[in-house]
Amino acid sequence: MNALIRAALIGAVIGIAEDALATRAFEHDEQLAFLIMLVGPVPASMLLSFWAKLPRWWLMSLLGPVAVVVCIAVMWFLPGVTTSLGEWGGRLTFMGLGALGFALAAAAVTPMRRTARLVTIGVLAVGVVAARLVVGVVIVLISTQVAAHHGVPVVAPELPGHRLTHVRATERELSLEYERRSDGVRLTVGVRARGEVTPRRRCEEGYPEAACREVAPGVWAGEREVDVVLYSVHGDALVEIRSHAATRADALAVLPALRPVGWWELAWQ
């Protein structure tokens, strides 16, 4: 167990370094940072594993980064809700993935009884899957609470054949992104407090150069928009429906499906 903890700490340290390198590589377009991000974990884990006196440190330094990649793949392919993490959220995510990956690698190479090894690997593997599902629920819970705290109505459509993929809440808006299971077409539902702003005014403010017109009773759209963008109201909510690939008919079908929801309902959409 002591070796697993040391391995997890090594993974967390490497995760922090990878987060810093990812910021330099993708936000500042630095090729050197990108190259170090790809090849750096192996020599770094080799040095840290040797310094921490991990059993079979040389094998650990190879399996650790591989296990992290496997964890990332599991997180990527498992369905679940994502959000804009921000600086600290991204840093904690990299730390967690590094710690889990290196703990899995340590469980695989550290000398122990076969039963203990299988149980440890099984518990950690279940933890990876459970973390993906639990994180989605936490994202929805926090986002809906932030929206409600700032007076944004928590309404969402009930769309058969779609799944909720992304949630983001700010002081002004609750943004929900859905994906159609059959063909992957995405659409975004943006919800704001209605206030004194009408759908027509919101359309004209968002796209001053576009000619806005009423395409259905109470529903406004910019005529020069390449994307489908609709504005309407639902109770106390001002709603924006946006999609790059859906048709206007698909977007219009979302409006009658809107209803107030609790976070637990939204989490399992």
C-alpha angles and dihedrals in degrees: 000000000000090000091051091053092049091048091050090052090051090050091050092051092050089046091057090050092048091051091054091047092047090055091052093043101047105026097039097028095232111166094195091056090049091051093048090048090057101043102021100080094069099056091036092052090045092056095042094045091051091046091049090049094233116179111261089004093175092059091041091056090058100040095044097068090041091054090050090054089051091051091050090050091051091049091047099049099039111092114247147124121283133190141185100282101194124209099305094038091054091047093052091047092054090047092050094048091048093049094048094046095049092044089054091049091049091050089054098050106027112102109253140127116293093241092050090047094052093046092049094048090046093051092048092046091051088048091057092052093042091049090056092053097041093048090057092053092047091050092054093045094051094042095051091046091051091049094048091047090058094045097257110145112241102226128147138173124253101226118177112213093026133096130205110246108166136027127184129172128192134167090274108029147033109210121197123184121199131191124205108231096214099058108001095248109161131209131179127218114202117193125194135167108273099224113152096323117109125206090250093053092046090052093050092046093050096045110023093170095051124086106239120207138172108259095177133004106300093355121113131189137179109247096208096051117118090201122060108257123170132179126201143138131251113187106301092348130097105210130202120192115196134175138162095204110019121097124244089252090056091051093047090052089062095063099067089045093062118112139152111275139186121233092252091058093047092048092061099043 
